[in-house]
Amino acid sequence: MVLLSSTSMAFAQSAKEKKSIEAEVRKLDLAQADANFKGDTAAINSFWPDDFIINNQFNQVDGGERIRKGIVTYSSFIRNIEVVRVHGNTVIVMGNETVVPKGTSPDAGKTWHRRYTDVWMNVKGKWWMVARHAHTVPPPQTTNG
């Protein structure tokens, strides 16, 4: 029992540490979105490990090949982070995105509204986006009144 108590204390983080980690990962999450927008595959690969996995808006699970190979590119990419939760060396980021694919990308010129979840993990002092889920949703409803 003492071992369990000691182990759980090793992963305990102060509120200040969590805020610092949250700020760092928020910055990385937005930088990753910017790399997607710019089609900067070198930058994208600096965020995604070789075993990165995504459940994408095409209802497929893959390693981000469409982005890594430049098959999907964007004329607009807006990511809105809604919540960040820090759990030790793992951080969950959730929010919404509005993107417009361009060129020969599927649905080029159409606006996609998506919900997303990004999972970041600190491995040997470096934050990696290890998993992502993105799915297309109807556009936000506006109210007239």
DSSP file with accessible surface (Angstrom, degrees, kcal/mol):
  #  RESIDUE AA STRUCTURE BP1 BP2  ACC     N-H-->O    O-->H-N    N-H-->O    O-->H-N    TCO  KAPPA ALPHA  PHI   PSI    X-CA   Y-CA   Z-CA
    1    1 A M     >        0   0  177      0, 0.0     4,-2.0     0, 0.0     5,-0.2   0.000 360.0 360.0 360.0 -36.8    0.0    0.0    0.0
    2    2 A V  H  >  +     0   0  114      1,-0.2     4,-2.8     2,-0.2     5,-0.2   0.914 360.0  56.1 -63.0 -38.2    2.9    2.4    0.7
    3    3 A L  H  > S+     0   0  131      1,-0.2     4,-2.7     2,-0.2    -1,-0.2   0.930 106.7  49.3 -60.4 -43.8    4.2    1.8   -2.8
    4    4 A L  H  > S+     0   0  120      1,-0.2     4,-2.6     2,-0.2    -1,-0.2   0.920 111.4  49.3 -62.3 -42.1    0.8    2.8   -4.3
    5    5 A S  H  X S+     0   0   60     -4,-2.0     4,-1.9     1,-0.2    -2,-0.2   0.930 112.6  47.3 -63.4 -44.0    0.8    6.0   -2.2
    6    6 A S  H  X S+     0   0   66     -4,-2.8     4,-1.6     2,-0.2    -2,-0.2   0.916 112.4  50.2 -63.3 -42.0    4.3    6.9   -3.2
    7    7 A T  H  X S+     0   0   63     -4,-2.7     4,-1.0    -5,-0.2     3,-0.2   0.937 109.8  49.2 -64.3 -45.4    3.6    6.2   -6.8
    8    8 A S  H >X S+     0   0   75     -4,-2.6     4,-0.6     1,-0.2     3,-0.5   0.879 108.7  54.0 -65.6 -32.3    0.5    8.4   -6.9
    9    9 A M  H >< S+     0   0  137     -4,-1.9     3,-0.8     1,-0.2    -1,-0.2   0.863 100.0  61.3 -68.9 -32.0    2.3   11.2   -5.2
   10   10 A A  H 3< S+     0   0   80     -4,-1.6    -1,-0.2     1,-0.2    -2,-0.2   0.824 108.9  42.9 -63.7 -28.9    5.0   11.1   -7.9
   11   11 A F  H << S+     0   0  132     -4,-1.0    -1,-0.2    -3,-0.5    77,-0.2   0.493  87.4 114.1 -95.8  -5.2    2.3   11.9  -10.5
   12   12 A A    <<  -     0   0   70     -3,-0.8     2,-0.4    -4,-0.6    75,-0.0  -0.436  49.3-163.7 -66.7 138.6    0.6   14.6   -8.4
   13   13 A Q        -     0   0   51     -2,-0.1    -2,-0.1     4,-0.0     2,-0.0  -0.978  16.2-122.3-126.6 142.0    0.9   18.1  -10.0
   14   14 A S     >  -     0   0   57     -2,-0.4     4,-2.6     1,-0.1     5,-0.2  -0.309  30.9-109.1 -73.4 163.3    0.3   21.4   -8.4
   15   15 A A  H  > S+     0   0   77      1,-0.2     4,-2.4     2,-0.2     5,-0.2   0.892 121.9  53.9 -59.8 -37.1   -2.2   23.8   -9.8
   16   16 A K  H  > S+     0   0  175      2,-0.2     4,-2.1     1,-0.2    -1,-0.2   0.915 108.6  48.0 -65.1 -43.4    0.7   26.0  -11.0
   17   17 A E  H  > S+     0   0  102      1,-0.2     4,-2.6     2,-0.2     5,-0.2   0.919 111.7  50.3 -62.8 -43.3    2.3   23.0  -12.8
   18   18 A K  H  X S+     0   0   90     -4,-2.6     4,-3.0     1,-0.2    -2,-0.2   0.907 109.5  50.4 -62.8 -41.6   -0.9   22.1  -14.5
   19   19 A K  H  X S+     0   0  155     -4,-2.4     4,-2.4     2,-0.2    -1,-0.2   0.903 111.2  49.3 -62.9 -39.5   -1.5   25.7  -15.6
   20   20 A S  H  X S+     0   0   74     -4,-2.1     4,-2.2     2,-0.2    -2,-0.2   0.931 113.4  45.5 -65.1 -44.7    2.0   25.8  -17.1
   21   21 A I  H  X S+     0   0   26     -4,-2.6     4,-2.8     2,-0.2     5,-0.3   0.930 112.0  52.6 -64.2 -43.9    1.5   22.5  -18.9
   22   22 A E  H  X S+     0   0   58     -4,-3.0     4,-2.7     1,-0.2     5,-0.2   0.936 109.8  48.2 -58.4 -45.7   -1.9   23.6  -20.1
   23   23 A A  H  X S+     0   0   60     -4,-2.4     4,-2.0     1,-0.2    -1,-0.2   0.917 112.7  48.9 -61.8 -42.5   -0.4   26.8  -21.5
   24   24 A E  H  X S+     0   0   93     -4,-2.2     4,-2.2     2,-0.2    -2,-0.2   0.933 114.1  44.2 -64.1 -45.4    2.4   24.9  -23.3
   25   25 A V  H  X S+     0   0    0     -4,-2.8     4,-3.1     2,-0.2     5,-0.2   0.886 109.7  55.9 -71.9 -35.0    0.1   22.3  -24.8
   26   26 A R  H  X S+     0   0   80     -4,-2.7     4,-2.2    -5,-0.3    -1,-0.2   0.943 109.5  47.7 -57.1 -46.3   -2.4   25.0  -25.9
   27   27 A K  H  X S+     0   0  161     -4,-2.0     4,-2.2    -5,-0.2    -2,-0.2   0.919 113.6  47.0 -61.1 -44.3    0.4   26.7  -27.8
   28   28 A L  H  X S+     0   0   41     -4,-2.2     4,-2.6     2,-0.2    -2,-0.2   0.904 109.4  53.8 -65.5 -40.7    1.5   23.5  -29.4
   29   29 A D  H  X S+     0   0    0     -4,-3.1     4,-1.8     1,-0.2    -2,-0.2   0.919 112.2  43.9 -61.9 -42.1   -2.0   22.5  -30.4
   30   30 A L  H  X S+     0   0   82     -4,-2.2     4,-2.2    -5,-0.2    -1,-0.2   0.875 112.2  52.8 -71.0 -35.7   -2.5   25.8  -32.2
   31   31 A A  H  X S+     0   0   42     -4,-2.2     4,-2.3     2,-0.2    -2,-0.2   0.888 107.5  52.4 -65.7 -37.4    1.0   25.6  -33.8
   32   32 A Q  H  X S+     0   0    0     -4,-2.6     4,-2.2     2,-0.2    -2,-0.2   0.917 108.8  50.0 -64.6 -41.6    0.1   22.1  -35.0
   33   33 A A  H  X S+     0   0    6     -4,-1.8     4,-2.5     1,-0.2    -2,-0.2   0.914 109.8  51.4 -61.6 -40.9   -3.1   23.6  -36.6
   34   34 A D  H  X S+     0   0   69     -4,-2.2     4,-2.6     1,-0.2    -2,-0.2   0.901 107.7  52.1 -64.4 -39.4   -1.0   26.3  -38.2
   35   35 A A  H  X>S+     0   0    4     -4,-2.3     5,-2.1     2,-0.2     4,-1.0   0.907 109.7  49.8 -63.4 -40.5    1.3   23.7  -39.7
   36   36 A N  H ><5S+     0   0    7     -4,-2.2     3,-0.7     2,-0.2    38,-0.4   0.939 110.7  49.8 -60.1 -47.8   -1.7   21.9  -41.1
   37   37 A F  H 3<5S+     0   0   77     -4,-2.5    37,-0.5     1,-0.2    -2,-0.2   0.919 115.0  43.1 -57.6 -44.4   -3.0   25.1  -42.6
   38   38 A K  H 3<5S-     0   0  137     -4,-2.6    -1,-0.2    -5,-0.2    -2,-0.2   0.589 106.4-126.2 -79.2 -10.4    0.4   25.9  -44.2
   39   39 A G  T <<5 +     0   0   40     -4,-1.0     2,-1.5    -3,-0.7    -3,-0.2   0.800  49.9 163.2  67.7  28.3    1.0   22.3  -45.4
   40   40 A D     >< +     0   0   72     -5,-2.1     4,-2.7    -6,-0.2    -1,-0.2  -0.619  14.3 179.7 -84.3  88.9    4.3   22.3  -43.5
   41   41 A T  H  > S+     0   0   59     -2,-1.5     4,-2.8     1,-0.2    -1,-0.2   0.840  78.0  57.0 -65.3 -31.7    5.0   18.6  -43.4
   42   42 A A  H  > S+     0   0   72      2,-0.2     4,-1.0     1,-0.2    -1,-0.2   0.941 111.8  42.7 -63.4 -44.2    8.3   19.0  -41.5
   43   43 A A  H >> S+     0   0   24      2,-0.2     4,-0.7     1,-0.2     3,-0.6   0.924 112.8  53.2 -66.5 -43.0    6.5   20.9  -38.8
   44   44 A I  H >X S+     0   0    0     -4,-2.7     4,-1.8     1,-0.3     3,-1.5   0.934 107.9  50.8 -57.3 -46.2    3.6   18.4  -38.8
   45   45 A N  H 3< S+     0   0   66     -4,-2.8    -1,-0.3     1,-0.3    -2,-0.2   0.749 102.0  61.6 -66.3 -20.1    6.1   15.6  -38.3
   46   46 A S  H << S+     0   0   52     -4,-1.0    -1,-0.3    -3,-0.6    -2,-0.2   0.676 111.7  38.9 -78.0 -15.2    7.7   17.4  -35.4
   47   47 A F  H << S+     0   0   21     -3,-1.5    82,-2.7    -4,-0.7    -2,-0.2   0.688 112.0  61.7 -98.7 -29.8    4.3   17.2  -33.6
   48   48 A W  S  < S-     0   0    4     -4,-1.8    82,-0.1    80,-0.2    -1,-0.1  -0.892  74.8-141.2-105.8 125.4    3.3   13.7  -34.7
   49   49 A P    >   -     0   0   18      0, 0.0     3,-1.9     0, 0.0    -2,-0.1  -0.263  36.0 -98.8 -72.5 168.9    5.3   10.6  -33.7
   50   50 A D  T 3  S+     0   0  164      1,-0.3    -2,-0.0    -5,-0.0    -5,-0.0   0.832 125.3  50.1 -58.1 -31.9    5.8    7.8  -36.3
   51   51 A D  T 3  S+     0   0  128      2,-0.1    -1,-0.3    80,-0.0    79,-0.0   0.172  79.7 144.4 -97.6  22.0    3.0    5.8  -34.6
   52   52 A F    <   -     0   0    6     -3,-1.9     2,-0.4    11,-0.2    79,-0.2  -0.230  31.4-161.7 -54.7 145.8    0.5    8.8  -34.5
   53   53 A I  E     -a  131   0A  85     77,-1.3    79,-1.5    10,-0.1     2,-0.4  -0.995  10.5-175.6-138.6 140.9   -3.1    7.7  -35.1
   54   54 A I  E     -aB 132  62A  13      8,-2.7     8,-2.1    -2,-0.4     2,-0.8  -0.998  25.4-150.1-136.6 139.7   -6.2    9.6  -36.1
   55   55 A N  E     -aB 133  61A  58     77,-2.4    79,-2.6    -2,-0.4     6,-0.2  -0.942  44.1-158.6 -98.6 103.2   -9.9    8.8  -36.5
   56   56 A N    >   -     0   0    8      4,-2.9     3,-1.9    -2,-0.8     4,-0.3  -0.246  31.1 -98.1 -91.2 176.2  -10.5   11.3  -39.3
   57   57 A Q  T 3  S+     0   0   29      1,-0.3    79,-0.3     2,-0.2    -1,-0.1   0.572 119.0  66.7 -70.0  -6.1  -13.5   13.1  -40.7
   58   58 A F  T 3  S-     0   0   56      2,-0.2    -1,-0.3    76,-0.1     3,-0.1   0.266 117.8-110.4 -93.0   9.3  -13.7   10.5  -43.5
   59   59 A N  S <  S+     0   0  143     -3,-1.9     2,-0.4    75,-0.3    -2,-0.2   0.856  80.5 122.1  63.2  38.4  -14.5    7.8  -40.9
   60   60 A Q        -     0   0   91     -4,-0.3    -4,-2.9     2,-0.0     2,-0.5  -0.961  58.2-137.6-129.0 148.8  -11.2    6.1  -41.3
   61   61 A V  E     +B   55   0A  94     -2,-0.4     2,-0.3    -6,-0.2    -6,-0.2  -0.915  45.1 133.1-104.2 126.0   -8.4    5.4  -38.9
   62   62 A D  E     -B   54   0A  32     -8,-2.1    -8,-2.7    -2,-0.5    -2,-0.0  -0.864  65.8 -91.4-153.4-169.7   -4.9    6.0  -40.2
   63   63 A G  S    S-     0   0   12     -2,-0.3   -11,-0.2   -10,-0.2   -10,-0.1   0.071  73.7 -88.1-102.3  22.5   -1.6    7.7  -39.4
   64   64 A G  S >> S+     0   0    3    -10,-0.2     4,-2.8     3,-0.1     3,-0.7   0.716  76.2 150.8  80.7  22.0   -2.4   11.1  -40.8
   65   65 A E  H 3>  +     0   0   82      1,-0.2     4,-2.6     2,-0.2     6,-0.4   0.845  64.8  59.9 -58.6 -36.9   -1.1   10.1  -44.3
   66   66 A R  H 34>S+     0   0   59      1,-0.2     5,-1.8     2,-0.2     6,-1.8   0.892 114.5  36.6 -59.7 -39.0   -3.5   12.5  -46.1
   67   67 A I  H X45S+     0   0   24     -3,-0.7     3,-1.4     3,-0.2    -2,-0.2   0.925 116.3  52.0 -76.8 -48.0   -1.9   15.4  -44.3
   68   68 A R  H 3<5S+     0   0   52     -4,-2.8    -2,-0.2     1,-0.3    -3,-0.2   0.832 114.9  43.2 -59.2 -32.9    1.6   14.1  -44.3
   69   69 A K  T 3<5S-     0   0  154     -4,-2.6    -1,-0.3    -5,-0.2    -2,-0.2   0.401 113.0-115.7 -95.0   0.9    1.5   13.5  -48.1
   70   70 A G  T < 5S+     0   0   38     -3,-1.4    -3,-0.2     2,-0.2    -4,-0.1   0.690  76.7 129.5  75.1  18.3   -0.2   16.8  -48.9
   71   71 A I  S   <S+     0   0   80     -5,-1.8     2,-0.6    -6,-0.4    -4,-0.2   0.875  72.7  44.7 -72.6 -36.1   -3.4   15.1  -50.2
   72   72 A V  S    S+     0   0    6     -6,-1.8     2,-0.3    33,-0.1    -1,-0.2  -0.949  74.6 165.4-110.7 119.9   -5.5   17.4  -47.9
   73   73 A T  E     -C  102   0A  36     -2,-0.6    29,-2.1    29,-0.5     2,-0.4  -0.877  21.7-137.0-128.3 164.5   -4.6   21.0  -47.9
   74   74 A Y  E     -C  101   0A   6    -37,-0.5     3,-0.1   -38,-0.4    34,-0.0  -0.946  24.1-168.4-131.3 143.3   -6.5   24.1  -46.7
   75   75 A S  E    S+     0   0A  65     25,-3.1     2,-0.3    -2,-0.4    -1,-0.1   0.596  94.2  19.7 -94.9 -15.2   -7.3   27.6  -47.7
   76   76 A S  E     +C  100   0A  39     24,-1.2    24,-2.4     2,-0.0    -1,-0.3  -0.981  62.5 174.5-152.2 140.8   -8.6   28.3  -44.2
   77   77 A F  E     +C   99   0A  24     -2,-0.3     2,-0.5    22,-0.2    22,-0.2  -0.838   4.1 174.6-151.9 106.5   -8.1   26.5  -40.9
   78   78 A I  E     -C   98   0A 102     20,-2.5    20,-2.3    -2,-0.3     2,-0.5  -0.969   8.0-169.9-118.5 119.9   -9.5   27.9  -37.6
   79   79 A R  E     -C   97   0A  20     -2,-0.5     2,-0.6    18,-0.2    18,-0.2  -0.939   3.4-166.1-111.1 130.4   -9.1   25.9  -34.4
   80   80 A N  E     -C   96   0A  79     16,-3.3    16,-2.1    -2,-0.5     2,-0.5  -0.949  11.7-149.0-117.6 107.7  -11.0   26.9  -31.3
   81   81 A I  E     +C   95   0A  19     -2,-0.6    14,-0.2    14,-0.2     3,-0.1  -0.652  20.4 173.6 -77.1 125.9   -9.8   25.2  -28.1
   82   82 A E  E     +     0   0A  89     12,-2.6     2,-0.3    -2,-0.5    13,-0.2   0.770  61.8   7.3-102.3 -35.7  -12.6   24.8  -25.7
   83   83 A V  E     -C   94   0A  41     11,-2.0    11,-2.5     2,-0.0     2,-0.4  -0.996  52.2-167.3-151.9 145.5  -11.1   22.7  -22.9
   84   84 A V  E     -C   93   0A   4     -2,-0.3     2,-0.4     9,-0.2     9,-0.2  -0.999   7.7-169.6-132.3 131.5   -7.8   21.3  -21.8
   85   85 A R  E     -C   92   0A 144      7,-2.5     7,-2.5    -2,-0.4     2,-0.5  -0.991   9.3-152.3-125.4 126.9   -7.3   18.6  -19.1
   86   86 A V  E     +C   91   0A  11     -2,-0.4     2,-0.3     5,-0.2     5,-0.2  -0.865  17.2 172.8-100.0 126.3   -3.9   17.7  -17.7
   87   87 A H  E >   -C   90   0A 116      3,-3.2     3,-1.9    -2,-0.5     2,-0.2  -0.795  61.0 -75.7-132.4  83.8   -3.4   14.2  -16.4
   88   88 A G  T 3  S-     0   0   16     -2,-0.3    -1,-0.2     1,-0.3   -76,-0.0  -0.406 115.5  -6.8  64.3-120.8    0.3   13.7  -15.5
   89   89 A N  T 3  S+     0   0   78     -2,-0.2    33,-3.0    -3,-0.1     2,-0.4   0.292 126.3  78.5 -92.7  12.9    2.2   13.3  -18.8
   90   90 A T  E <   -CD  87 121A  32     -3,-1.9    -3,-3.2    31,-0.2     2,-0.4  -0.968  57.8-171.1-123.5 136.5   -1.0   13.2  -20.9
   91   91 A V  E     -CD  86 120A   0     29,-3.0    29,-3.2    -2,-0.4     2,-0.5  -0.994   9.4-153.7-129.9 132.2   -3.1   16.1  -21.9
   92   92 A I  E     -CD  85 119A  45     -7,-2.5    -7,-2.5    -2,-0.4     2,-0.4  -0.908  11.1-170.8-105.5 128.6   -6.5   16.0  -23.6
   93   93 A V  E     +CD  84 118A   0     25,-2.8    25,-3.1    -2,-0.5     2,-0.3  -0.984   6.9 179.4-121.2 128.4   -7.5   19.0  -25.8
   94   94 A M  E     +CD  83 117A  78    -11,-2.5   -12,-2.6    -2,-0.4   -11,-2.0  -0.964  20.7 104.5-130.0 148.0  -11.1   19.3  -27.2
   95   95 A G  E     -CD  81 116A   0     21,-1.8    21,-2.2    -2,-0.3     2,-0.3  -0.934  55.1 -72.1 179.4-154.1  -12.7   21.9  -29.3
   96   96 A N  E     -CD  80 115A  45    -16,-2.1   -16,-3.3    -2,-0.3     2,-0.3  -0.914  28.8-161.1-132.9 157.6  -14.1   22.8  -32.7
   97   97 A E  E     -CD  79 114A   1     17,-2.5    17,-3.1    -2,-0.3     2,-0.5  -0.985   9.4-159.4-136.8 147.0  -12.6   23.7  -36.1
   98   98 A T  E     +CD  78 113A  40    -20,-2.3   -20,-2.5    -2,-0.3     2,-0.3  -0.991  28.3 169.1-124.4 117.8  -13.8   25.4  -39.2
   99   99 A V  E     -CD  77 112A   0     13,-2.5    13,-3.4    -2,-0.5   -22,-0.2  -0.934  27.8-154.3-131.5 153.8  -11.7   24.5  -42.2
  100  100 A V  E     -C   76   0A  23    -24,-2.4   -25,-3.1    -2,-0.3   -24,-1.2  -0.957  19.4-144.1-127.8 109.5  -11.9   24.9  -46.0
  101  101 A P  E     -C   74   0A   0      0, 0.0     8,-3.3     0, 0.0   -27,-0.3  -0.364  22.0-163.3 -66.8 154.7  -10.0   22.3  -48.1
  102  102 A K  E >   +C   73   0A 100    -29,-2.1     3,-1.9     6,-0.3   -29,-0.5  -0.824  42.3   8.0-133.2 174.3   -8.4   23.6  -51.3
  103  103 A G  T 3  S-     0   0   64     -2,-0.3     5,-0.1     1,-0.3   -28,-0.0  -0.320 127.1 -14.9  61.1-128.4   -6.9   22.4  -54.6
  104  104 A T  T 3  S+     0   0  142     -2,-0.1    -1,-0.3     3,-0.1     3,-0.1   0.276 100.8 126.5 -93.8  10.4   -7.4   18.7  -55.2
  105  105 A S  S X  S-     0   0    6     -3,-1.9     3,-1.5     1,-0.1   -33,-0.1  -0.329  76.7 -87.4 -63.3 149.1   -8.4   18.0  -51.6
  106  106 A P  T 3  S+     0   0   49      0, 0.0    -1,-0.1     0, 0.0    -2,-0.0  -0.346 115.4   9.7 -55.3 136.6  -11.7   16.1  -51.1
  107  107 A D  T >  S-     0   0   74      1,-0.2     3,-2.4    -3,-0.1    -2,-0.1   0.781  89.2-168.9  61.7  31.0  -14.5   18.7  -50.9
  108  108 A A  T <  S+     0   0   43     -3,-1.5    -6,-0.3     1,-0.3    -1,-0.2  -0.220  70.0  18.5 -52.4 134.3  -12.2   21.6  -52.0
  109  109 A G  T 3  S+     0   0   60     -8,-3.3     2,-0.3     1,-0.3    -1,-0.3   0.222 100.1 112.8  87.8 -14.2  -13.9   24.9  -51.5
  110  110 A K    <   -     0   0  124     -3,-2.4     2,-0.5    -9,-0.1    -1,-0.3  -0.653  68.9-120.5 -90.5 149.1  -16.5   23.6  -49.0
  111  111 A T        -     0   0   78     -2,-0.3     2,-0.5   -11,-0.2   -11,-0.2  -0.776  24.1-160.1 -91.1 126.9  -16.5   24.6  -45.4
  112  112 A W  E     -D   99   0A  14    -13,-3.4   -13,-2.5    -2,-0.5     2,-0.5  -0.923   3.8-160.7-105.1 130.2  -16.1   21.8  -42.9
  113  113 A H  E     -DE  98 137A  38     24,-0.5    24,-3.2    -2,-0.5     2,-0.3  -0.951  23.5-179.8-105.5 127.7  -17.2   22.3  -39.3
  114  114 A R  E     -DE  97 136A   5    -17,-3.1   -17,-2.5    -2,-0.5     2,-0.4  -0.937  30.0-145.5-131.4 152.2  -15.6   19.7  -37.0
  115  115 A R  E     -DE  96 135A  89     20,-2.3    20,-2.3    -2,-0.3     2,-0.3  -0.875  33.4-173.7-102.6 145.5  -15.4   18.6  -33.4
  116  116 A Y  E     -DE  95 134A   4    -21,-2.2   -21,-1.8    -2,-0.4     2,-0.4  -0.978  26.2-162.5-143.8 157.0  -12.0   17.3  -32.4
  117  117 A T  E     -DE  94 133A  36     16,-2.4    16,-2.5    -2,-0.3     2,-0.4  -0.986  13.4-168.1-134.4 124.4  -10.1   15.7  -29.6
  118  118 A D  E     -DE  93 132A   0    -25,-3.1   -25,-2.8    -2,-0.4     2,-0.6  -0.953   7.3-154.6-112.9 136.1   -6.3   15.8  -29.5
  119  119 A V  E     -DE  92 131A  32     12,-3.0    11,-2.2    -2,-0.4    12,-1.4  -0.956  12.1-170.5-113.6 117.7   -4.3   13.6  -27.1
  120  120 A W  E     -DE  91 129A   0    -29,-3.2   -29,-3.0    -2,-0.6     2,-0.4  -0.876   1.4-171.3-107.8 142.4   -0.8   14.9  -26.2
  121  121 A M  E     -DE  90 128A  63      7,-2.7     7,-2.4    -2,-0.4     2,-0.7  -0.998  21.6-133.0-136.3 136.1    1.8   12.9  -24.3
  122  122 A N  E     - E   0 127A  39    -33,-3.0     2,-0.5    -2,-0.4     5,-0.2  -0.806  27.5-178.6 -89.2 115.4    5.1   14.0  -22.9
  123  123 A V  E >  S- E   0 126A  63      3,-2.8     3,-1.6    -2,-0.7    -2,-0.0  -0.973  70.1 -23.1-118.8 114.1    7.7   11.4  -23.8
  124  124 A K  T 3  S-     0   0  212     -2,-0.5    -1,-0.1     1,-0.3     3,-0.1   0.875 129.8 -46.1  53.3  41.7   11.2   12.0  -22.5
  125  125 A G  T 3  S+     0   0   64      1,-0.2     2,-0.4    -3,-0.0    -1,-0.3   0.459 118.3 103.8  87.0   1.8   10.6   15.7  -22.1
  126  126 A K  E <   - E   0 123A  84     -3,-1.6    -3,-2.8    -5,-0.0     2,-0.5  -0.959  65.8-132.1-121.0 134.1    8.9   16.3  -25.5
  127  127 A W  E     - E   0 122A  14     -2,-0.4     2,-0.4    -5,-0.2    -5,-0.2  -0.716  28.2-177.4 -84.4 127.5    5.2   16.8  -26.1
  128  128 A W  E     - E   0 121A  61     -7,-2.4    -7,-2.7    -2,-0.5     2,-1.0  -0.975  31.8-129.2-122.5 138.7    3.8   14.7  -29.0
  129  129 A M  E     + E   0 120A   0    -82,-2.7    -9,-0.3    -2,-0.4     3,-0.1  -0.794  35.5 173.8 -81.3 107.6    0.3   14.6  -30.3
  130  130 A V  E     +     0   0A  31    -11,-2.2   -77,-1.3    -2,-1.0     2,-0.3   0.706  57.6  13.9 -93.7 -21.9   -0.1   10.9  -30.2
  131  131 A A  E     -aE  53 119A  27    -12,-1.4   -12,-3.0   -79,-0.2     2,-0.3  -0.993  58.8-174.9-153.8 154.2   -3.8   10.6  -31.2
  132  132 A R  E     -aE  54 118A  14    -79,-1.5   -77,-2.4    -2,-0.3     2,-0.4  -0.994   9.1-164.6-150.7 145.0   -6.6   12.6  -32.7
  133  133 A H  E     +aE  55 117A  66    -16,-2.5   -16,-2.4    -2,-0.3     2,-0.4  -0.998  16.7 171.2-129.9 127.4  -10.3   12.3  -33.4
  134  134 A A  E     + E   0 116A   0    -79,-2.6     2,-0.4    -2,-0.4   -75,-0.3  -0.998   2.5 175.1-136.4 133.3  -12.0   14.7  -35.8
  135  135 A H  E     - E   0 115A  73    -20,-2.3   -20,-2.3    -2,-0.4     2,-0.2  -0.998  31.1-114.0-140.6 146.0  -15.5   14.5  -37.1
  136  136 A T  E     - E   0 114A  69     -2,-0.4   -22,-0.3   -79,-0.3   -24,-0.0  -0.549  35.1-177.7 -77.4 138.8  -17.6   16.7  -39.3
  137  137 A V  E     - E   0 113A  40    -24,-3.2   -24,-0.5    -2,-0.2    -1,-0.0  -0.875  36.4 -82.9-129.7 162.5  -20.7   18.3  -37.7
  138  138 A P        -     0   0  100      0, 0.0     3,-0.1     0, 0.0    -1,-0.1  -0.296  61.2 -88.9 -60.5 153.3  -23.5   20.5  -39.0
  139  139 A P        -     0   0   71      0, 0.0   -41,-0.0     0, 0.0   -26,-0.0  -0.263  55.4 -85.0 -62.1 153.1  -22.6   24.2  -39.0
  140  140 A P        -     0   0   99      0, 0.0     2,-0.3     0, 0.0    -3,-0.0  -0.293  46.9-118.7 -58.3 142.0  -23.4   26.2  -35.9
  141  141 A Q        -     0   0  165     -3,-0.1     2,-0.3     1,-0.0     0, 0.0  -0.656  22.6-149.4 -84.4 137.6  -27.0   27.4  -35.7
  142  142 A T        -     0   0  117     -2,-0.3     2,-0.4     2,-0.0    -1,-0.0  -0.821   9.4-138.3-103.7 148.6  -27.6   31.1  -35.6
  143  143 A T        -     0   0  135     -2,-0.3     2,-0.5     2,-0.0     0, 0.0  -0.867   5.6-151.0-108.3 139.2  -30.5   32.6  -33.8
  144  144 A N              0   0  158     -2,-0.4    -2,-0.0     1,-0.1     0, 0.0  -0.929 360.0 360.0-104.8 126.2  -32.6   35.5  -35.2
  145  145 A G              0   0  126     -2,-0.5    -1,-0.1     0, 0.0    -2,-0.0  -0.244 360.0 360.0-172.8 360.0  -34.2   37.5  -32.6
